Amino acid sequence: DIITIVTMGGTEFAKMFYSSLDGDRKDIKHLYHDESKVVWNGRPLHGRETVSEFASNLPTSKHDISSLDCQPVNLPVAPGQEPVDPMLLVTVAGTVLFGRPDSASKESKAFHQTFVLKKDPTTQAYHIAVDDYRFL
């Protein structure tokens, strides 16, 4: 069933994304595409290099996911055309701790993040097409 497959893929994606964001951030740029669009708390970013540079300047973080949902987003297909692989809508909510856990400057905030994942027709790999991160 497509929902089960999408949920498994979205869950694995989220593990990989937050592991990269909370750990070795140089790997995060491989999850984006040159045309990716990101809005981080109202700040627009465009493209994998810009996103990677922005992420590398964030303080250390630890994300704790409290909810995750994944849905396929099917594009309409004209009669006689081959169906395309669905995009994936992944929504995540939780808390994030910025700063070192033993630091007096640590700060925990609730957040919500929405991703649209799209398959690259050349590499056949999914990448982040749209990413919206917002503190609550």
Number of C-alpha atoms within 10 A of each C-alpha: 5 10 11 11 13 20 19 12 15 23 17 11 18 17 12 14 16 17 16 16 21 18 14 10 19 13 14 23 20 12 19 24 20 14 12 22 20 24 17 15 14 11 10 12 17 16 16 21 17 16 22 20 14 12 17 15 9 12 12 17 19 18 19 14 17 10 10 17 14 22 19 19 14 12 11 9 10 8 7 6 8 8 12 12 15 16 20 24 19 23 19 18 21 17 17 19 18 19 17 14 13 7 9 8 9 14 13 13 12 16 18 19 18 20 21 22 25 22 17 13 10 6 7 10 11 19 21 24 22 19 20 18 18 15 15 11
